[in-house]
Amino acid sequence: MKPILEIHDIHKKFKIGAERRRYPTLRESLINSLKFKKDQHNFMWALKGISFDVQQGDVVGIVGKNGSGKSTLLKVLSRITPPTKGYAISRGRMASLLEVGTGFHPELTGRENVFFNGALLGLSRQEIQQKYDEIVTFSGIEKFLETPVKHYSSGMQVRLAFAVAAHLEPDILVIDEVLAVGDAEFKKKCMAKMHDVTQSGRTILFVSHDMGAVLDLCNKGILLQQGAMVMQGSIQETVNQYIYMRDSISSDLAERTDRQGNGTLRFTEIRLFDPQGNESDVIQTGQSLTIRLKYQTHTTLNGLTFNIIFHDHSNECIFECSSNMSSGVLNDIAPSGEIVCHIPKFPLLSGSYQISIQCRAGKHIADWVWDVAKIEVLAGDFFGNQQIVQREQQSIGKQHVGQMAMSPILVDHQWQF
């Protein structure tokens, strides 16, 4: 059987500093033609010789740092922008969910855009009508369907765009980081729907910086770096290689201005260390994690409590480490120094999580800095029974408990029978 997608030697070149403008006058065209030789090297290659095949039913996670070419590749495959060199063969209907608003006509209402997008996919009006009620219910924006899309918020546009793309049953569903827009409940709904899509044998290309979501959804992976394909393989191998290649996220906090508190104490640095004592933002479930916080203060402080908060990308707190709970309050600390928090058995399932830090002096907040670091958690042997605890177990659980969300946190426990 032939692949549903064949990508052959895709290159994409962009002129640096190019901008949209009106059509030039004859005089401007002549001047620009004289400048050509001077400017001909003022370009960059966003994609460099990308080649791979995608089989029907594959769920492919495309990962890489910002600027690696992920979004450009999806735009080429979706025929939003043509390749400079190479070509792609698609053997099925493709629906793309890329930048917010892509594929919508701003002057048309939400209802009209549903039928417009369905027609672009080659569906008849009757086929679209059969799916219309499901699309409306999933989107949750029934009250605004007769409103022109140009008046929608970005979250509303994403709701409608995803509902259309997922329910009109394309053979290939292409999704960029656009799901980062919107509320947490709708994201969970989208992930559940994408699981349903994969069960029906359809193909998905998925770009996200949330490695937990990528591991949860995808079975294969492609890693890009500076426009070139570094590797193609299983999703676990691809994510592991991506994390290995990333820079350390140790953060200098001294210059952060987006902080709360009265400033009597200020955090200046956060550093994360793995069980071997190496500075790293990657850890396995069940391994130890050490967090070192540097601070400065210019006054005598008493009744201090330090808090480290782990939360998801929706800013929902998952768990918190508080010095008050384990060690009591601190008094009369040095003007500058380091606070160390050691977690002997990290309890979170595989995924990507954010870290925020806080210091309280009595009833007052001295310093509170949000999103100071990110940690990637890989599946590990949490219970010490040589069984790797996978995040996929959450997806299995959801099938049994309906809409109840499964917790990403593990608690050490034993059973007796």
N, C-alpha and C positions, 0 to 999 in steps of 0.2 A: 504494500500500500504506500502510495506517495505521501510525503509529509503535507500537513495542512498549511504550513508556512515554510518557504525556502528563502533564505537570505544569502545573497551571493555578493561578497566583496563590496559592501556598502561603504562609500566614502561621502562625507558631507563637509563642504568648505563654506565658511562665512567670512565676509569682509568685516574686519574690525572697525568699529565706529560707524557702520552703515546705519542709516536711519530712514524711516518712512518720510516721503515728501511728495509734493505735487509733481506732475510731469514737468520736465525742464523745458525752458525755451530753447530756440535754435542757438542763441548765443551761449547759453549755459552748456549745451551739449558739445559745442565746439571747444569750449574751455576745458570741459571734463575730458574730452578725447586727448587733449594735449597733456593732461595730467596723468594719463593712464600709466605711462611707463614709470613714473615716479611712485605711483601708489600700488603697482601690481603685486608687490610682496606684502601688502598690508592686509593679511588675511590669516585665518586659523582653521585648522582641520578639527572639526568637532567629532567626526567619526573617521576611523582609519582602518579600512579593510575588514569590516565585520561580516562574518559568515557563520551561519548555523542553521539547523533544521529544527522544526517543532512538529511533533507528531500529534495527531488528533487525541484529545483528552489530556495532554500535558498541561500542567500548571507551572509556569516558568516564572521564577522570581529574578528580576534584573536588579542587581545591587552595585553600588559603587559610591565614591565620594561625590559631593557637589561638583559639577563641572566635568564629570567623567563621560557624559554623552548619553545618559539613560533616557532623558526626556526627548532629546533630538532623535534618538533611534525610534522611539515610539511614534513620533510625528512623521518620520519617514515611512514607517510601516503602515501608518494610518492614512498615508497620502495627503497629509496636510502640507508637507514640504517635500520637494523632490530630492533624490540623492544627486550628488555631483558625479558620482561614478557608482557602478554596480546596480543591482536590481533585486526586488523581492517578489516572489510569487505567492499569492494567497489563493487557497482553494476552499473558500467559504466566505460567508457574510461576516464582516467585521464591524463591531461597535466599539467606539473609543470614548473613554472618559479621561480627558487630559486636563488642560487648564480650565478653571471655572468659566462657564459661559460658552466653551467650545461646542459648536454644533447647534446652538440656539440662535434663532433670529430674534433680536431684542424687541422688535416692534410687534411680534406675534404674541398671543396669549400663551399661557402654559398649556392649555388644551390643544391649541393649534400647533404648538411645537412638538407635542407628543405625536400627532399625525404626520408632521413634517419629517421628524426623525425616522418614523416607521417607514415612510415612503422612500427615504434615502437608503434604507436597508433592503428595499425591494418588496416590502409587504403591501398587500392590498388594504384598502380602507376597512374591509370587513375583518381581516385578520387583526388589524390594530384594534378595532372596536372590541374584539373578543378579549383582548388583554387590558383594555382601558381601565376597567374597574380595579383590577389588581395593581396596576401602576399607581392609580390615584390613592388607593388605600396604603400602599407601601410608602409613598412619598410623604403622606401626612400633611399635605398643603391644599386640601380640598377647597378651602375658602378662597384661594388665590388663583385658581385655574383659569379664570376669565380675566385676569390681570396681565398686562404685557410683561414679559420676562425682564425687560430693562428696569422694572421697579422691584425686582426680587433682590433679596440679600444674597450674599455668596453661599450661605448655608442652604437657603431655599433652592438656589440653582443646582447645588450638588444633590440635594434630595431628589429633585425631579430628574436630573440627568442620570443618576444611578438607577432610579426606578425604571426609566425608559430603557437604558442599556441592558439591564439584567432581565427584564420581563419580556422583551421582544425577541428573545431566544436567538441571539447571533451565534454563529459557529465559533467565532473568536471574540473574546472580550478583552480589551486593552485598557488597563487602569494605571494611571500615574498617581503621584502623591496627593491628588485632589481630595482623597478621603481624610486628609489631615484637617480639612475644613469641616466644621459641624460639631454637634454635640456627641457625647460619649455613647449614649443609648443608640443613636442612629448608626454609629460606627459598628457597634456590636451587631446590629441588624444587618448591615451590609456584609460583614464577615460571614454571618450565618447564611445569607443568601448566596454568597460566592461559594460556600461549601456545597450548597444545593446544586449550583451550576456545575461544579466539578463532578458531582455524582451523576449528572445526566450525560457525561461524556464530552462536554464542551471544553474548549481550550481557553486558557487565561494567560495573558502576559501581565505581570504585576510588578510595579515599581514602588518601593517604599523604603524609608529609612528605619522603620520599625521592624527590627529583625525578628521579634517575637511573632508578629503578624505574618512575615514572610515564611518563617519556619512552620507556622501553624497551617498555612494554606497551600504552599507550593511543594512539589515533589522534585523539581529540577531547578537549577540555578545557572545564571550567567553573570560573571563579574567583569565590569568595565573599569578601565583606568586610563584617564587622559585620552579618551576616544578609541582606545583599542580594547579588544577582548582578551582578558587575562586568562580566563578559564571557563569551561562549561562542564557541569557535572551534577551530582546529587545536590540537593539544596543545603544539606548539612555541611558538606565539604566546601561548598561555595561560600556560605556564611562564615565558616571558620577561617577561610583564607582572607575574606574581606576584613574581618575583625583583626586578624594578624597584621594586615597591611596598614591599618589605620594608625594615625598618630595618637599618642597619649593625650588624654583630656585633662591632665593636671592643670588646675586653673589658678591663675593669679587674680585674686579678688580685690586687691587694693584699690583698683581704679573703677570698680563697679559703682554706678550711680543709681541703678534701679534697686534700691534696698530700702527697708523700713527699719524703724527704731530710732532711739534718741542719740545714738552714736557714742555712748559712754564706753562701748567696746566694739571693735570692728574686726571681722574676719579678714585675713589677708591672703590665705592660700588654703586649698584643699588638695590632698593627694591620696590616691587609692593604691593598695598593695595586695597582691595575691598571696597564697599560702607560702610561696617560696621567697617572699620578701621583695619581689620585683614589682616596680610601679606598673600598674595595669588597670584598664577599665573593663577587663573581661574576667569572668569567674564562672565556675560551674556550680549548679545547685548542690548544696551540702558542703561546699568548701568554706574555708575561713576567709574573711575579708577584714582588712585593717584600714581605717580611715584616719588620716592625720590632718588636723585643722590648726592653722597658725592664726594668731590673733594679736591685737595691740589694744592697750587701754591707757588712758592718761589720768586715771583717778582710782581711788580705792573702792572696790566693789565687793559687796557681800550678797549672799543668797543667790548665787549664780546657778543657772541650769542651762546645759547645752543640749540641743535637740537636733537629730539628723532624721529627716523625713524622706522616705522612699515613696514615690508616686508614679502614676502612669502618665501618658502624654495628654490625658484629659484632666490632669491636675487632681485626680482622685487619690487621696492618701491610701496606701496599702499597709504600711506599718511604720513605726517610729521608734527610734532609739533615744531614750532620755536619760541623761546623767543623774537626774533626780531620783528616778526609779531604781537604778542599780547602785548608785554611790552616794546619794543624798546631795544637798546643795554644797557649793564650793564658796569659800570665803578668802578674801585678801590674797588674790592670785598675783603673780608677777606682772609688771607692766607689759611684757610681751612674752610669748611662749607658744607651746604646742599642746593641744588636747588630742588624745588618742582614743578612738573607739574601736574595739575589736569584737567582731561577730564571729564566733567559733564555727557556726554551721549556718551558712546563708540559706534562708528559707524560701526564696522565690523560684517559681518555675521559669523555664527558658523564656527569654524576651528582652525587651529594651525598656529600661526604667530611668527615671530622672531622680536626682538627689537635691534636696534643699536643706539649708541649715539655719538654725536660730539660736540666739542666746537671750535669756531672760535674766534680769536682775530684780529679784523680788517680783512685784506685779507688773514691772515695766519691761518692754522689749528693748534690749540694747542694740541688737542687730538681727536682721532677718533677710537672707538673700535667697531668692528663688532660682531654681535650675542652675545650680553651680557645677553640676557634673552629670554625666550620663554613664550608666553601667549596662553592659551586655551580659546577660546570664545564659549560659549554655546548659543543656540537659546534663544531669549528673546523678550519681548514686547517693541520694539523700539518706536513705534508710540503711545503708551499709550492707545490703543484701545482694549486691552485684546486679541490681535491676536499675537501669537508667530510667529516671522519671521524665517522661516526655510531656511537652505542653499539649500534644495531640489528645491526651487523655481528657482535657477539658472539652474538646469537641464531641467526644464520645458521650461525656456526661450530659451535655446539652440536649442530646437526642432523647434522653430519658427524663429530664426534668423540665422539658418545655422551655419557657422563657427565662428560667432562673439562671443567673450568671454564676459560673463556677469561680471560686477564689483562686488567685495565682499563688497564694501563700501556703506553704506546707508546715505541718505541726508534727514534731517527732512524737510517736506514740507506739504502743504495742497492743496486740490482741491476744486473748486467751480463749481456747476452744476446748 
